[in-house]
Amino acid sequence: SQQGEEDPQALSIQEGENATMNCSYKTSINNLQWYRQNSGRGLVHLILIRSNEREKHSGRLRVTLDTSKKSSSLLITASRAADTASYFCATVNQAGTALIFGKGTTLSVSS
Amino acid sequence: DVKVTQSSRYLVKRTGEKVFLECVQDMDHENMFWYRQDPGLGLRLIYFSYDVKMKEKGDIPEGYSVSREKKERFSLILESASTNQTSMYLCASSLMGAGVNEQFFGPGTRLTVL
């Protein structure tokens, strides 16, 4: 019951460049969340954007949400090697009881 | 500092063994979740619990059971481990209202079944 799909699957950039990853989902949502996972570790919550918001910022992160297109994007500006990780979007399942995660975008930032 | 801990980072078990994975959270969260993560498949929800002694099946509950006797502890049980249960297992917790609150994850348990 995959809800969110991230794109691209993998992204390689140089330090200082911006990284953009996208998430598409299928059903209507109340909010969408983004998480980061460093290799072999648990996920860490980055940001939550509500359905009535179009854009949200947190430090070097900028998230947009387009409910008409059922899509969201995560932009990391001025990337650093420490941003190397997998990034997941998550939406609520139809029962409203749990999050469904996409398969993730693997970001590699080289110095 | 909020914390979700899992009993083991790495675990190796034999086919047919009964396996217990323990998860403890110190945030007084109502909801707790067990996921497995496999390459190319992302995170898949196995079971979740929204209260003590309550449990709900997720997307892939077959071959697993859970126990939640205390609010802070959520156990995942593999009754008879099989090689296709080799995976990374992640526990998470959240406040009531799973869809509107962030989930806090443990570091994961990498289980290998031989």
Interface residues (C-beta under 8 A of the other chain):
Chain A: S1 Q2 N30 N31 Q33 Y35 G40 R41 G42 L43 V44 H45 L48 F88 A90 V92 N93 G96 T97 A98 L99 I100 F101 G102 K103 G104
Chain B: V4 F33 Y35 G40 L41 G42 L43 L45 F48 Y50 E56 G58 D59 M88 L90 A92 A98 G99 V100 E102 Q103 F104 F105 G106 P107 G108 R110
